[in-house]
C-alpha cells in the first residue's frame, strides 16, 4: 500500500467474539479512508467453509449493525471493505502455523503497524487431553506467532490475555502480576500466563513494542446496538444454558420455556462476599484499538469492569429470567447431593464454582484512566440493569441452544 498515512493491521482470531469486534472497530474507525487500510486476517477454515466465506458472513453482520450500514448501501460498503481484507489460513497448533512459504514471503514484504494476537483456545476443563491442547494452542501457538514475526516489520504487538492468569488470588492484583505460587483453577489460566511470559521475554530480546490486555469474562455489547449482542455463549451464558437445558427436559415445548414455572431443588455454592466481573465485548475492542491509536504509554493492562456484579445477584437474575425456582445459595458444596446436584457439580458447576467460590478480587485498571479520558467513556458498569440487558438478549436467542 503506497498511500500516504496508510495503515496495515494483522489480526489472529478475528472469527471469534473479541476478534471480530476488533475487526469491526478497525473498520469503523477507518471507514472514511478505507482505501488507506489493509487488514490481514489469520484464521481457520471450518466445517468445509473457507476462511473467506466465514468472513463474508462476519463482515456482512458487522456492516449491518456495527457500521450502521443501511440496507440500500450495505452491498456497496461490503465491496469497499472486501478490497481491504487479506485472508490467510493458518493453524496455531501446526508447525510454522501451517503457512505456505509464499505466504511467509508476502508477510515479510509487509510493514505491519499493529499485530493483534487474539486467537486462543478457551477451555476451563481439566484433563490431560485438554491440558495438552491448551498448551499447544495458547503457549506453543503464541511462540509460533512470535517465531513468525521475528522476521516481519512489526510496529506493535498486541496480545489479549486473561485476568484469570493471576490464578487463585484475592484482594488487589496489578496487570503485570506473575503468580509464582503456581496455584491456578485450571490449565487454561496457566497456559495464558506462560504465553504472556514468552511475549515479554521475546519483546525484550527483539526490542519489540508490545501491549498485553488481561480480560475478565467477556459479555455482550453495552455500547453499540443491538445491546446485549453476543456470538459465543460460554462463561456465565454457559452456566445459564445448563439450566435452560434442564428446564427443556421438563417443559418439552420451546414456546412455553419461559412462561412455565419450574421447581429445581439445587444448592449452588458461591462466595456471598464475592462477585463476577464482566467486560462488554464492544468496550473491550474499542479500548484495545484505542490504546494503539493513541500510543498509550503503558504495556500491561487489566481490561475489566470497575464493579463486580455480586454472586447472589447474577445467579438470581439468570434463574429468574428462566423462571426457575426452588434453588438456594450455599457456601459449602453439599455432600448429600440429589441427582440434579450430582449432574451440576460434575459438569458446569465443576467449571463455574472455582470462579464464584473465591473472595473479592480487585483487578487494578487505574492505568486506563488517561485513555478513558481521551476516548470519552469508561466501561459500562455491570450493575443489575446492564446485566439484565445481557441476559435478555441471550434469553431471546434461547442461549444459542437451537444452533446447529
N, C-alpha and C positions, 0 to 999 in steps of 0.2 A: 504494500500500500504506500503510495508515494505522496498522498495528500498532506497538506500542512495540518498540524495538530491531529494527526491520525492516531488511532489507538487500537492496539491488538490485545485481546484478553483470551486466556485459556481457562476452561472450567472442566474439572472432572466431577462426575456425579450430578450432572445437570438434568438427568431424568428423575432424580429424587426430589423429595419435598423441598428441602432448603436450596438445593442446586438449581431447580427450575425457577424458584423465586429470585435467586441471584441473577439468573439469566434475564428474567423479566425486568428486574431493576436496572440492569445494564442497558437493556434496550430502551427502557423508559427514559433514563437519564440522557441517552444519546439519540433520542428519537428525531430531533430536528437536524441532526447531522449524521444520519446512518451511513452515508457514503464514506465517512471517515472512520468507520468502525469495522473491525473484523473480530468475530468470536469463534475460537476454536473449541469445539465441544467433543470431549472424550467420553465415550460411553460404550455400552454393550448392546448388540442386537439381542432380542428376547423373543422366545417362542416363535421363531421363524420370521419375526418382524425386524426389518433392517433398522439400523440406527437412525437413518434419515426419516424413515416412516414414523418411528417413535416420536421424533421431534416435530414432525408435521402436525401431529395431534397436540403436542405440548405447546408449540408456538401459536397455533390457532386459538387455543384456550387462553393463552396469555394476552393475545391481541384483543380478544373479546372482552375480558374483564380488567386485567391489569393495565393495559394500554388504552382501554376505553374506546376501542375502535367501533364505530357504528357499523351496522350490517352492510350498508352500501359501500363502505370503503375498506372493509376487512380484507378482501381479496387483494386489493392494491397494496395495503400495508404488508400483507403476507409476502407478496412478491418482493417488496423492498427489503424485508427482513431476511428472506431466504438467500438473497445475494450476499449477505454479510456473514453467513454462517459456514463454517468448515467442519465437516463431520469426520471424526477419527475413531473407528472402532478400536477398543483396547480391552485388556483384562488385567486387573491388579494382581491376580493370582498367577499369571503366566510369566515365563522367562522374558525379560525385556518388554514386559507388558503386552506381549503378542504383537508388537508393532512391526510392520514390514520395513526393510531398510530404506526404501524410498520415502516412507512417511517420516522416518527419523531425519533423513536428509532435508526434507522440506522444512521440518521444525527447526533444524539447525540454521536455516537461512532466515528465519523469522526473528524479529525483535518483539518480544512479548512483554508488554508493560506490566500486566498483573496475571499471575498464575494462581488460580483459586483451586485448591485441592479439597473438594467436598465429598468425594466418593469414599464410602466406608461400608462395613458390614455392622449393622446394629442388631445384636442378639444377646439378650441378658440371661440366656440359659447357661448351664454349667455342666459340660460333659467333655470327655477327651476329644471327641469328634468336633464339637462346637469350638472348643478352645483352639484346636489346630486351624480351623477355618478362620477364626477371628485374627489370629496372629499372622496367618498367611496373607490375609486381606489388609488388615489395618496397620500392622507393623511392617511386614515384608513388602506389602504393596506400596506403602509410603516410601520405603527405601528404594524400590524400583523407580518410583517417580523421581526421587532425588538423583538417582543414577542417570536418569534421562536428562534432567535439567542442568546437570553439571556441564553439559556441552552446549547448552542453549543460552541465548541472550535474554535473561530474565531481569526485569526491573524490580519486581517484588513478588515474594511467595507468600500466599495466604492459606492457612490451614484451619479447618473447622474441627475443633476438638470437642471434648466433653467436660463439663464441670464435674461430672462424676468420676473423672480420672483422679480426683483428690482421694477417692476411696472412702473408707469409714472414718469420718471426721465429724466433729460438732464444733459450733462456735464460728469464729471468723476464719476465712480462707482467702489468701491472696491469689491472684490469677496466675502466678508462676510457681505456686506451691508444688513441691515434689514430695510425694508420700514415700518416706523412707522406711515406714513400719511394715510395708508390704501387705496391709490389710485392705482388701477390696471385696466388694459384694459379689463380683463375678469377673470372669476373664476379659469381658468387653472393656471394663474400666482400665484394667492393667494394659491391655493392648493399645488403647488410645494414649495412655500416659507414655508408654515406651516409644510410640510413634512421635510424640512431641519431643522427647529427649533426643531422638535421632535427628529431628529437624533442627533443633537448636545447635547441636554439635556440627551438623553439616553447614549451617549458615555461618558459624564462626570460622570453620575451615576454609570456606569459599567466599567469605566476605559478602554474603547474600542478605539483602534486606528481607525481613520476614515479619509476619504477624500470626499470632495464634489466638483464636477465639474459642473459649470454652463455653459451650451452651448447656443449659439445663434441658428439661423436657420441652420439645417444640410442639406448640399448639397451633390452631388455625389462625387465620387473619383477624386482626382487630383494627387495622388502619385502612385497608382497601377492600371495597365490596367485591364479591359478596362476603359480608362479615362472617367469620367462623369457617370459611372455606378451608378444607384440608384434603389431602390426597393420600395420606398414609395414616392408617388408623392403628397406631401402636401406643405404647405407654399407657396413659390413663384411658384413652379410647379403647385399647385392647382389653383393659380391665372391665369397662362398661360392656364391651362386646361379649365377654364371658357371661354376664348376667342376662344380656339380651338373648343369647342362645339358650340359656336355661329356661327363660320365660317362653321362648318359642316352642320348646318341648311340651309346655303345659297348655299354651293358648292355641297352638296349631295354625290359626288364621292370622296372617300378617296384618289384615285390615283391623284387627282388634288388639294388636300387640301393645298399644299404649293405653287404650281405653279400659282394658280389663285389669282389675286389681289382682295381684298375685302375692300370696304369702310365701316367703322364703326364709325359714329359720336358719340363720347363719351368723356366727360370731366372727367378726372381721377384726384382725389385730392391727392396731395403729398406735402411734405415739400421740396422745392427745395434746401434747405441747408442741408437736411439730406440724409441718405443713408441706405442701407440694409447690415447687417453683416451676412456672410455665412461662415460656417466652413465645410471643406470637411470631409466626414464620415471616410475615411481611416486614415487621420491625427488624428482625434479625438480619434479613437480606439487605435492608436499607443501611443498617449500621456497618455491616461488613464492607460493603462497597464504598460507603462514605468515608470510612477510615483511610482507605487508599486514595480516594479522590482528594481529600483534604490533607494528605500527607501527615496524618496524625503522628505524634512523636513517640507513641508507645508501641510495644511489640506484643505484650501479653494482656489479654482482656477476659473478663467474665461477661458473657452476653446472657444476662439473666434478668428476671423481673425484680423490681425493687421490693416487692412484697410476696410472701408465700400465701397461698390460699390454705387455711387450716385444714388438717386432715378430716376433722369431723364435718367440716363444711362441704368439701368436694365430694366426699362419699355420699352425703345426704342429697346433694344436688343431682348426682348421677342416678342414684337409685330411685329418687322421687320422680325424675324425668321418665324412668322406665316403669313407674307405678308398681314398684316392688316394695313390699313391707315385711315386717317380721324380723328384720336384721338388727343386730346390736354391735356396738364397737367395744372391743376389749383390748387390754394392754398386754395380755399374755395369750399365746396360742392355746386353744383348748386341747385338752388331752382326750376327752371322750367325744370324739368328732362324730357327727351324724354323716350320712352318705354325701350330702352336698358339701359339707366342710372338708371331707376327705378329698373330694374332687378338686375343690378350690385350692387347698393348700399344697396339692401336688402338681397343680397346673399354674394358672395365672397368679394365684396367691404366692407361690414359690418365687416368682419374679418380682411381684409388686411389693410384698411385705418388707423386704430389706430397705426399701426406699421410704416407706411410711412409718416404719417402726423406730427410726432413729430420731434423736432430738433435733432442735433447730440448728440450721447451718446458715451462716451469713456469707455469701459469696461476694467479696469486695469488688465492686464495679465503679469505684469512685473516679478512676482514670478516664471514664467515658463522659464525665461532666462537660468538659470543653467541647467535645464532639457533639453532644446533645444540644449545646447552645448554638453551635454552627448550623445544625440541620433543622433546629426549631421544634423538636419534640423529644420526649422521653419515652420509655417503654410504657405502653398502656398497662395500667395496674391490673393484676389478676385478682380482682375482687369478685364478690358474688355475682354482680351484674354482668361482668365480662365473661366469667367462667360459664355462666348460663348461656351466653351467646354461642360459645364454642359447642356446648352440649346440644343446644337447639339445632345447629346446623348438622351435627353428626346424627342426631336423632331423626331428622328429616331424611337422611341418607341411609337410615337403618344401620348405622355404624359400619357401612360398607359390607354388610353380611350377605347382600344379594349379588355382590360382584362375582363374576365367573372366574 
